[in-house]
């Protein structure tokens, strides 16, 4: 199992525990961003600020955080069960790990008129359960400036003055063993409810 080096571990970069709340993560980012932003600390802090922004982007929404935590625990395998002593086990189903638009193109998922995504499970997937890793296009804080960019204040090379970018966020959906046909889950991406939730209905293929 590969373990992410502490220098690149977003929790270590932000100086928070893995159990930190979303509010604690936001506070830690804002405190460090004010100290490390190149406009205040000088050009030599650019690399440290970008590392901080990447760390925050990895943990700033529940979907991104769940995907990061699962990815740092899971070895690459078609169906990998991971987790050491005291850690939850996560089984990622490779067939169900891709951006939603890709899954729709492959016939693995379909988008209903009411916005609900139907995820088509094989008999084995429905029986055994596991996790689907669904990539969803979302508006996110810019990973380069950490959302600090704003007109007449801070310019960012990536988002210019927007402070946000469009990018894929991975939602890790737990599929229970012996999942009922038609059961629907709601995946929320932030505590404030600013991002629309994703509704996923499980169907037998």
KOLKE-6816 format. One line per field, with one value per residue: residue number from 1; residue in one letter; chain; y, z, x of N, C-alpha, C in turn. Coordinates in steps of 0.001 Angstrom, whole numbers, plus 500000, padded with zeros to 6 digits. Example, Ala and Ser with C-alpha at 12.3 -4.5 7.8 and 13.67 -1.06 7.14 Angstrom:
seq	[1; 2] .
type	[A; S] .
mol	[A; A] .
nv	[494310; 497750] .
nw	[507800; 507080] .
nu	[513190; 512850] .
cav	[495500; 498940] .
caw	[507800; 507140] .
cau	[512300; 513670] .
cv	[496700; 500030] .
cw	[507800; 507870] .
cu	[513200; 512900] .
//
This chain:
seq	[1; 2; 3; 4; 5; 6; 7; 8; 9; 10; 11; 12; 13; 14; 15; 16; 17; 18; 19; 20; 21; 22; 23; 24; 25; 26; 27; 28; 29; 30; 31; 32; 33; 34; 35; 36; 37; 38; 39; 40; 41; 42; 43; 44; 45; 46; 47; 48; 49; 50; 51; 52; 53; 54; 55; 56; 57; 58; 59; 60; 61; 62; 63; 64; 65; 66; 67; 68; 69; 70; 71; 72; 73; 74; 75; 76; 77; 78; 79; 80; 81; 82; 83; 84; 85; 86; 87; 88; 89; 90; 91; 92; 93; 94; 95; 96; 97; 98; 99; 100; 101; 102; 103; 104; 105; 106; 107; 108; 109; 110; 111; 112; 113; 114; 115; 116; 117; 118; 119; 120; 121; 122; 123; 124; 125; 126; 127; 128; 129; 130; 131; 132; 133; 134; 135; 136; 137; 138; 139; 140; 141; 142; 143; 144; 145; 146; 147; 148; 149; 150; 151; 152; 153; 154; 155; 156; 157; 158; 159; 160; 161; 162; 163; 164; 165; 166; 167; 168; 169; 170; 171; 172; 173; 174; 175; 176; 177; 178; 179; 180; 181; 182; 183; 184; 185; 186; 187; 188; 189; 190; 191; 192; 193; 194; 195; 196; 197; 198; 199; 200; 201; 202; 203; 204; 205] .
type	[X; X; X; X; X; X; X; X; X; X; X; X; X; X; X; X; X; X; X; X; X; X; X; X; X; X; X; X; X; X; X; X; X; X; X; X; X; X; X; X; X; X; X; X; X; X; X; X; X; X; X; X; X; X; X; X; X; X; X; X; X; X; X; X; X; X; X; X; X; X; X; X; X; X; X; X; X; X; X; X; X; X; X; X; X; X; X; X; X; X; X; X; X; X; X; X; X; X; X; X; X; X; X; X; X; X; X; X; X; X; X; X; X; X; X; X; X; X; X; X; X; X; X; X; X; X; X; X; X; X; X; X; X; X; X; X; X; X; X; X; X; X; X; X; X; X; X; X; X; X; X; X; X; X; X; X; X; X; X; X; X; X; X; X; X; X; X; X; X; X; X; X; X; X; X; X; X; X; X; X; X; X; X; X; X; X; X; X; X; X; X; X; X; X; X; X; X; X; X; X; X; X; X; X; X] .
mol	[A; A; A; A; A; A; A; A; A; A; A; A; A; A; A; A; A; A; A; A; A; A; A; A; A; A; A; A; A; A; A; A; A; A; A; A; A; A; A; A; A; A; A; A; A; A; A; A; A; A; A; A; A; A; A; A; A; A; A; A; A; A; A; A; A; A; A; A; A; A; A; A; A; A; A; A; A; A; A; A; A; A; A; A; A; A; A; A; A; A; A; A; A; A; A; A; A; A; A; A; A; A; A; A; A; A; A; A; A; A; A; A; A; A; A; A; A; A; A; A; A; A; A; A; A; A; A; A; A; A; A; A; A; A; A; A; A; A; A; A; A; A; A; A; A; A; A; A; A; A; A; A; A; A; A; A; A; A; A; A; A; A; A; A; A; A; A; A; A; A; A; A; A; A; A; A; A; A; A; A; A; A; A; A; A; A; A; A; A; A; A; A; A; A; A; A; A; A; A; A; A; A; A; A; A] .
nv	[498814; 502186; 505058; 508423; 510917; 512870; 515549; 516193; 515600; 516713; 517243; 517512; 519704; 521723; 521650; 520282; 517784; 514494; 514093; 516575; 519125; 520530; 523287; 523788; 523159; 525126; 527442; 527003; 527061; 529734; 531228; 530455; 531130; 533919; 534470; 533314; 534205; 535364; 538133; 539274; 537930; 537807; 536832; 534495; 532868; 531658; 528932; 527554; 528641; 527726; 524985; 524923; 525780; 523635; 521617; 522509; 522414; 519683; 518977; 520595; 520129; 517740; 515636; 515779; 515413; 512848; 511335; 511825; 510676; 508017; 507385; 507586; 505494; 503296; 500683; 500338; 498494; 496301; 495806; 496907; 496209; 498015; 499434; 499672; 498371; 499392; 501158; 502096; 499785; 500025; 499303; 499765; 499851; 499235; 499454; 501309; 503688; 506650; 509770; 511054; 511663; 510011; 507478; 507505; 507579; 505064; 503463; 502658; 504253; 506421; 509527; 510900; 512767; 514226; 514864; 512945; 510491; 507349; 504478; 501664; 498501; 495422; 492004; 490844; 493131; 494370; 492438; 492145; 494733; 497795; 500556; 503319; 505590; 508581; 511013; 514384; 517363; 520519; 523829; 525164; 526327; 527981; 525996; 527074; 529710; 529301; 530385; 533020; 535043; 538124; 540786; 543840; 543280; 540703; 538992; 535999; 533502; 531336; 531446; 534075; 536699; 535375; 533470; 530998; 527801; 525554; 522152; 518562; 516821; 514125; 511976; 509728; 507011; 504896; 501663; 499532; 496045; 493615; 495497; 497194; 497256; 500326; 501905; 505096; 507509; 510488; 512635; 514969; 517870; 519991; 521631; 523974; 523913; 525130; 523953; 522031; 519001; 515591; 513171; 509743; 506816; 503384; 500762; 497530; 496131] .
nw	[500000; 499098; 500764; 501194; 501020; 503863; 503324; 501157; 502025; 502382; 504860; 506562; 505356; 505812; 508521; 510178; 511920; 510705; 511435; 511453; 511340; 508676; 509041; 510623; 508810; 506848; 508380; 508982; 506429; 505579; 507480; 506927; 504221; 504217; 505353; 503582; 500988; 497888; 497330; 499773; 501203; 499424; 496341; 496780; 498274; 496636; 495752; 498160; 498740; 496584; 497060; 499429; 498454; 496760; 498652; 500118; 498119; 497862; 500146; 500518; 499938; 500874; 498992; 497522; 499623; 500591; 498339; 498216; 500671; 500279; 498021; 498988; 500650; 499104; 497109; 493604; 491965; 490357; 492096; 495002; 498337; 501181; 504020; 507140; 510488; 512562; 510637; 508308; 505859; 502355; 499330; 496061; 493064; 489986; 487477; 487991; 488437; 487344; 485457; 485442; 482908; 481289; 482215; 481423; 478630; 478286; 478851; 481424; 483199; 483383; 482675; 484087; 483200; 485393; 486635; 488249; 488549; 487177; 488171; 486786; 487924; 487887; 488530; 490363; 491480; 492709; 494592; 496146; 496871; 497488; 496489; 494457; 492440; 491473; 489084; 489121; 487482; 488728; 490197; 491714; 494400; 493157; 492587; 492399; 493484; 495687; 495892; 496539; 494679; 493318; 491662; 491284; 493506; 494009; 491538; 489622; 487973; 486889; 487261; 486857; 487863; 489062; 491178; 491266; 489595; 486966; 487515; 487848; 490526; 492715; 493808; 496341; 496514; 498668; 498126; 499332; 500305; 498661; 497506; 497070; 494142; 492617; 494877; 496175; 496560; 498126; 497482; 499071; 498572; 500007; 503218; 503461; 501566; 499093; 496702; 494367; 495356; 494440; 493103; 493173; 491720; 492196; 489926; 488558; 486076] .
nu	[500856; 500595; 501754; 500996; 503497; 504420; 505015; 503426; 500952; 497726; 496493; 498671; 499950; 498084; 498110; 496311; 494346; 493404; 490822; 489683; 487167; 485092; 484921; 487186; 489191; 488759; 489326; 492034; 493161; 492588; 494017; 496685; 496834; 496697; 499149; 500986; 500493; 501792; 501611; 501784; 503819; 505897; 507609; 509044; 507461; 505665; 505628; 505088; 502594; 501060; 501201; 499752; 497248; 496608; 496365; 494153; 492177; 491961; 490607; 488418; 485717; 483164; 482996; 485439; 487213; 486531; 487194; 489959; 490792; 490066; 491608; 494221; 494320; 493759; 495086; 495964; 493656; 491285; 489150; 489559; 490122; 490702; 492439; 493852; 494555; 491950; 491081; 488505; 487254; 487494; 486044; 486613; 484898; 486076; 484783; 482857; 484133; 484725; 484408; 481052; 479959; 481467; 480726; 478061; 478369; 479479; 477356; 476985; 475770; 472877; 471250; 468436; 465438; 464628; 466967; 468116; 470640; 470919; 472506; 473826; 473973; 475797; 474776; 476552; 477801; 475631; 475008; 477384; 478130; 480008; 482094; 481317; 483084; 482408; 482869; 482115; 481239; 482044; 481838; 484599; 486797; 489641; 492496; 495038; 495145; 493641; 491119; 491399; 491644; 490464; 488799; 490557; 492037; 493508; 495326; 495214; 497100; 495799; 492903; 492485; 490652; 488609; 488560; 487457; 487164; 486085; 485844; 486414; 484968; 485318; 482868; 482426; 480534; 478879; 477867; 475542; 475730; 473684; 471962; 468887; 466876; 466322; 466715; 467542; 470116; 471369; 473963; 475881; 477870; 478946; 478976; 477548; 475611; 475788; 476535; 474769; 473177; 473960; 471867; 471508; 470353; 470130; 470215; 469483; 471484] .
cav	[500000; 503404; 506083; 509736; 511566; 513903; 516870; 516419; 515238; 517984; 517472; 518019; 521037; 522649; 521580; 519822; 516338; 513868; 514167; 517984; 519474; 521409; 524646; 523844; 523155; 526465; 528402; 526765; 527552; 531199; 531742; 530245; 531850; 535314; 534550; 532816; 534744; 536085; 539585; 539714; 537313; 537881; 535795; 533236; 532042; 531178; 527467; 527152; 529033; 526815; 523711; 525131; 525826; 522264; 520873; 522927; 521898; 518248; 518745; 521687; 519647; 516348; 514710; 515790; 514862; 511400; 510750; 511868; 509705; 506673; 507181; 507417; 504193; 502176; 500338; 500226; 497142; 496396; 495898; 496914; 496398; 498616; 499883; 498957; 498192; 500562; 501978; 501497; 499131; 500645; 498520; 500611; 499055; 499945; 499736; 502439; 504763; 507494; 510898; 510638; 511726; 508819; 506335; 507576; 507178; 503609; 502741; 502214; 505149; 507254; 510733; 511057; 514137; 514926; 515117; 511785; 509613; 505919; 503716; 500315; 497535; 494005; 491189; 490685; 494410; 494588; 491459; 492327; 496117; 498404; 502009; 503933; 506874; 509292; 512350; 515348; 518688; 521494; 525098; 524968; 527311; 527770; 525331; 527859; 530817; 528913; 531179; 534379; 536032; 538995; 541972; 544985; 542887; 539680; 538352; 534613; 533087; 530323; 531878; 535535; 537351; 534663; 532766; 529668; 527126; 524381; 520961; 517356; 516409; 512723; 511613; 508322; 506534; 503556; 500821; 498446; 494689; 493280; 496763; 497073; 497924; 501560; 502709; 506362; 508175; 511896; 512939; 516408; 518227; 520983; 521810; 525167; 523656; 525976; 523077; 521170; 517612; 514600; 512086; 508539; 505690; 502118; 499884; 496304; 496225] .
caw	[500000; 499053; 501731; 500691; 501843; 504742; 502720; 500211; 502657; 502598; 506285; 507133; 504803; 506498; 509955; 510883; 512074; 509707; 511948; 511512; 510714; 507507; 509530; 511052; 507596; 506262; 509210; 508820; 505102; 505531; 508299; 506223; 502946; 504489; 505673; 502508; 499658; 497357; 497410; 501121; 501671; 498405; 495300; 497247; 498941; 495629; 495761; 499396; 498634; 495634; 497766; 500353; 497667; 496322; 499836; 500435; 497071; 498125; 501351; 500711; 499864; 501331; 497899; 497255; 500791; 500599; 497257; 498624; 501738; 499693; 497106; 499722; 501315; 498206; 496031; 492311; 491691; 489867; 493243; 496063; 499705; 501877; 505394; 508126; 511777; 513026; 509499; 507580; 504601; 501205; 498105; 494918; 491882; 488883; 486395; 488416; 488838; 486177; 485383; 485110; 481461; 480716; 482558; 480560; 477287; 478297; 479150; 482813; 483918; 482517; 483334; 483896; 482968; 486682; 487158; 488975; 487792; 487412; 488089; 486400; 488583; 487541; 489628; 491361; 492169; 493591; 495681; 497006; 497302; 497269; 496340; 493132; 492481; 490385; 488828; 488852; 487130; 489707; 490371; 492915; 494639; 492290; 493332; 492345; 494452; 496835; 495959; 497042; 493606; 493201; 490857; 491994; 494755; 493751; 490231; 489616; 486636; 486379; 487203; 486729; 489016; 489419; 492464; 491098; 488309; 486739; 487559; 488303; 491923; 492819; 494893; 496695; 496897; 499257; 497647; 500302; 499788; 498407; 497295; 496445; 492866; 492735; 496046; 495739; 497542; 497883; 497817; 499249; 498336; 500952; 504403; 503336; 500617; 497910; 495534; 494264; 495643; 493374; 493472; 492433; 491866; 491834; 489089; 488078; 484637] .
cau	[500000; 501398; 501366; 501371; 504519; 503865; 505183; 502344; 499695; 497020; 496251; 499924; 500196; 497180; 498362; 495110; 494200; 492528; 489450; 489291; 485890; 485199; 485178; 488591; 490006; 488643; 490055; 493474; 493559; 492560; 495120; 497951; 496806; 497044; 500574; 501845; 500200; 502957; 501440; 502157; 505072; 506935; 507599; 509649; 506444; 504705; 505528; 504406; 501181; 500412; 501050; 498633; 496012; 496309; 495919; 492784; 491291; 491759; 489807; 487465; 484335; 483095; 483294; 486875; 487905; 486306; 487983; 491367; 491033; 489986; 492736; 495474; 494273; 493460; 496009; 495298; 493168; 489922; 488253; 490562; 489665; 491824; 492207; 494643; 493885; 491217; 490666; 487395; 487622; 486853; 486160; 486263; 484561; 486732; 483820; 482031; 485043; 484993; 483477; 479687; 479726; 482100; 479880; 476874; 478801; 479735; 476122; 477030; 474852; 472034; 470743; 467003; 464978; 464510; 468304; 468632; 471528; 470711; 473747; 473401; 474841; 475707; 474244; 477610; 477990; 474484; 475077; 478555; 478298; 481317; 482057; 481440; 483795; 481750; 483397; 481045; 481755; 481582; 482554; 485408; 487850; 490796; 493577; 496263; 495098; 492826; 489900; 491696; 491657; 489298; 489093; 491123; 492690; 494538; 495229; 495712; 497501; 494874; 491497; 492522; 490044; 487384; 488650; 486862; 487352; 485243; 486693; 485732; 485078; 484937; 481958; 482575; 479206; 478877; 476776; 475412; 475544; 472274; 471261; 467567; 466696; 465552; 467056; 468141; 470978; 471692; 475359; 476064; 479259; 479439; 478146; 476715; 474541; 475917; 476608; 473588; 473508; 473824; 470961; 471895; 469428; 470763; 469386; 470121; 471739] .
cv	[501239; 504418; 507420; 510370; 512704; 515282; 517203; 516033; 516518; 518278; 518063; 519431; 522084; 522647; 521174; 518302; 515791; 513927; 515603; 518215; 520372; 522838; 524801; 523893; 524525; 527496; 528256; 527294; 529071; 531808; 531630; 531007; 533316; 535472; 534244; 533432; 535583; 537607; 540124; 539210; 537381; 536685; 534463; 532332; 531420; 529673; 526975; 527491; 528099; 525432; 523783; 525111; 524435; 521431; 521219; 522404; 520411; 517988; 519702; 521286; 518200; 515347; 514617; 515136; 513344; 510711; 510729; 510779; 508287; 506388; 506951; 506130; 503045; 501915; 500224; 498771; 497273; 496513; 495779; 497143; 496858; 498958; 499031; 498781; 499490; 501472; 501308; 500884; 499750; 499774; 499383; 499720; 499795; 500308; 500973; 503614; 505559; 508728; 510422; 510635; 510511; 507584; 506318; 507118; 505668; 502794; 502181; 503047; 505861; 508389; 510860; 512525; 514925; 515175; 513967; 510948; 508173; 505192; 502254; 499286; 496145; 493244; 491036; 491967; 494684; 493652; 491799; 493747; 496610; 499911; 502388; 505282; 507676; 510700; 513289; 516705; 519723; 522765; 525030; 526147; 526978; 527118; 526111; 528971; 530480; 529730; 532606; 535446; 536818; 540246; 543133; 544602; 541918; 539070; 536965; 534203; 532078; 530853; 533375; 536180; 536591; 534048; 531367; 529121; 526012; 523162; 519773; 517116; 514962; 512496; 510116; 507841; 505110; 502802; 499647; 497085; 494398; 494535; 496535; 497822; 499171; 502399; 503941; 507011; 509626; 512158; 514449; 516733; 519285; 521154; 522966; 524975; 524529; 525150; 522150; 519728; 516722; 513493; 510899; 507411; 504425; 501242; 498645; 496416; 495114] .
cw	[500000; 500031; 501222; 501604; 502639; 504104; 501765; 500793; 502959; 504058; 506946; 506642; 505523; 508011; 510756; 510986; 510976; 510136; 511967; 510802; 509507; 507932; 509970; 509855; 506927; 507047; 509034; 507472; 505070; 506317; 507543; 504906; 503138; 504719; 504460; 501143; 499158; 497415; 498769; 501517; 500648; 497471; 495785; 497937; 497951; 495689; 497004; 499334; 497692; 496266; 498745; 499608; 497181; 497485; 500168; 499399; 497300; 499259; 501485; 500557; 500348; 500240; 497606; 498401; 500846; 499531; 497605; 499653; 501198; 498814; 497852; 500526; 500324; 497204; 494727; 492064; 491195; 490989; 494474; 497411; 500525; 503300; 506363; 509413; 512230; 511912; 508814; 506273; 503464; 499984; 496952; 493701; 490655; 487772; 486699; 488893; 487605; 486258; 484936; 483603; 480759; 480995; 481710; 479148; 477194; 478534; 480560; 483675; 482905; 483345; 483030; 483720; 484271; 487348; 487928; 488038; 488166; 487162; 487894; 486937; 487972; 488743; 490741; 492162; 493152; 494790; 496673; 497563; 497021; 497185; 494872; 493312; 491269; 490239; 488393; 488567; 488077; 489646; 491725; 493149; 493779; 493083; 493316; 493393; 495683; 496988; 496403; 495959; 493572; 492443; 491743; 493316; 494490; 492382; 490316; 488185; 486050; 486209; 486975; 487958; 489564; 490816; 492410; 489713; 488193; 486703; 488025; 489782; 491983; 494044; 495134; 497266; 497414; 498776; 498614; 499620; 499687; 498250; 496578; 495118; 493077; 493950; 495585; 496881; 497135; 498377; 497893; 499196; 499278; 502092; 504247; 502360; 499377; 496632; 495528; 494558; 494417; 493873; 492554; 492762; 491378; 491061; 488713; 486555; 483887] .
cu	[500894; 500849; 501862; 502413; 503913; 503947; 504050; 500988; 498923; 496718; 497502; 500210; 499341; 497375; 497152; 495129; 493288; 491064; 488921; 487965; 486132; 485516; 486627; 489531; 489960; 489441; 491564; 493949; 493625; 493719; 496446; 497993; 497174; 498545; 501457; 501575; 501375; 502819; 501857; 503540; 506195; 506927; 508147; 508633; 505460; 504515; 504789; 502925; 500432; 500205; 499883; 497302; 495616; 495778; 494468; 491795; 490993; 490781; 488627; 486009; 484307; 483432; 484773; 487639; 487750; 487139; 489463; 491656; 491008; 491198; 494042; 495491; 494261; 494568; 495235; 494933; 491746; 488898; 489127; 489909; 490845; 491446; 492988; 493871; 493220; 490741; 489476; 487872; 486809; 487106; 485686; 486054; 485075; 485756; 482984; 482893; 485448; 484105; 482098; 479448; 480335; 481257; 478616; 477223; 479005; 478464; 476078; 476076; 473980; 471440; 469259; 466640; 464875; 465867; 468908; 469500; 471220; 472029; 473376; 474405; 474680; 475155; 475281; 477819; 476854; 474535; 476192; 478690; 479706; 481173; 482166; 482136; 483344; 482318; 482281; 481664; 481175; 482414; 483257; 486341; 489067; 491937; 494885; 496267; 494276; 491560; 490120; 491604; 490354; 489704; 489537; 491780; 493835; 494277; 495829; 495999; 496515; 493454; 491359; 491887; 488840; 487423; 488093; 487212; 486319; 486157; 485861; 486018; 484605; 484070; 482091; 481242; 479295; 477642; 476651; 475294; 474047; 471423; 469941; 467546; 465825; 465862; 467845; 468917; 471172; 473107; 475502; 477553; 479795; 478445; 477164; 475565; 474610; 475962; 475396; 473972; 473308; 472905; 471241; 470922; 470118; 469772; 470167; 470282; 471011] .
//
